[in-house]
Amino acid sequence: EVQLQESGPSLVKPSQTLSLTCSVTGDSITSGYWNWIRKFPGNKLEYMGYISYSGSTYYNPSLKSRISITRDTSKNQYYLQLNSVTTEDTATYYCARSDDYDGGFAYWGQGTLVTVSA
Amino acid sequence: DIVLTQSPATLSVTPGDSVSLSCRASQSISNNLHWYQQKSHESPRLLIKYASQSISGIPSRFSGSGSGTDFTLSINSVETEDFGMYFCQQSNSWPWTFGGGTKLEIK
């Protein structure tokens, strides 16, 4: 069974960098597409980007140059970095897997709430 | 970006009712539309992919239809475990986007 687990700080100060890890078991991150999605207070969901089985990446243009998704295949983990955060980045962050680049997200982590506050 | 508009925002139903949830896209997205259920304090769960394709392990009372700009998620005979939020998501044009959700609540 594919399982994903997010981890990282729950509180980040404004202007700092948000860093999260997604640990994957039951599958290899060298197959499929590995995504980051966030849910804001009030239920709005935003797609952030992916890293593919080959290591290629896509980022939502709304995040401009603030986002980076990387991976460590030896640990079967992938990572999210979001720079220069503001209070608007307060959200629950999810990692999720899709079989195809345009497929639905069949597997999700449990989500981690990150609050941006001084 | 493609905007997905879900309606109604809230749907109050009695267990045993059959319901239809709507998702409308701001431009044609072919059949690249997926449906999710999210209960409080849980992660979203994929219910239907590519507008009408069923997902293993999802009860057969959930079905999807539509193409182009208009899509529907139908639940035949709602059960108490079905109450929660429902979201649609498009994968036709980058960036992928989600609808604002429909809350299915007990009347």
Contacts between the chains, C-beta under 8 A, distances in Angstrom:
chain1	res1	chain2	res2	distance
A	43	B	85	6.6
A	43	B	100	7.0
A	43	B	101	5.3
A	44	B	98	7.6
A	44	B	100	6.7
A	45	B	44	7.9
A	45	B	87	6.2
A	45	B	89	7.6
A	45	B	98	3.9
A	45	B	101	8.0
A	46	B	98	7.4
A	47	B	89	7.8
A	47	B	95	5.5
A	47	B	96	4.2
A	47	B	97	6.7
A	47	B	98	7.1
A	58	B	94	6.9
A	60	B	95	4.2
A	61	B	95	6.6
A	62	B	95	7.1
A	94	B	43	6.3
A	94	B	44	7.7
A	101	B	91	7.9
A	102	B	32	5.9
A	102	B	91	4.1
A	102	B	92	7.5
A	103	B	34	7.8
A	103	B	49	6.4
A	103	B	50	8.0
A	103	B	91	6.9
A	104	B	34	3.6
A	104	B	36	7.7
A	104	B	46	4.7
A	104	B	48	8.0
A	104	B	49	4.1
A	104	B	50	7.8
A	104	B	55	7.9
A	104	B	89	7.0
A	104	B	91	7.4
A	105	B	34	7.6
A	105	B	36	7.7
A	105	B	44	7.2
A	105	B	46	6.2
A	105	B	89	7.7
A	106	B	46	5.1
A	106	B	49	8.0
A	106	B	55	7.3
A	108	B	43	3.9
A	108	B	44	5.9
A	108	B	45	7.7
A	109	B	43	6.7
A	110	B	42	7.9
A	110	B	43	5.8
A	111	B	43	5.7
